[in-house]
Amino acid sequence: MIVQFLIHRLCKQAVQPTILVLGASGLLGNTVFRVLSEQPSWNVLGTLRRASLKGRFPLPLAEKLIHPVDVTCPETLDALF
């Protein structure tokens, strides 16, 4: 329901949004990353703790993954921006 709300709200924007999904290999993050990536006009990126997790994704999605990112370490989050 929250994902549907986000999709509805973001579709109304005139500018292509960039969305960063933290924890794209986790249960919730993986689903959110895959569903939002289906929107062709959005730039959806995901984060992974380890590069080895990238192999779990099909190539088009794997290219949009950033690793290594540990959300408990502020320095790795700062490096994203």
Number of C-alpha atoms within 10 A of each C-alpha: 6 8 12 11 9 11 14 11 10 15 14 8 9 7 10 12 13 11 14 17 21 22 19 24 21 12 9 12 16 17 15 19 25 16 14 19 19 11 12 9 13 16 14 22 20 25 26 21 17 13 13 10 15 21 9 10 16 9 10 9 17 15 12 17 22 19 16 14 21 16 15 8 9 10 11 14 14 9 8 11 5
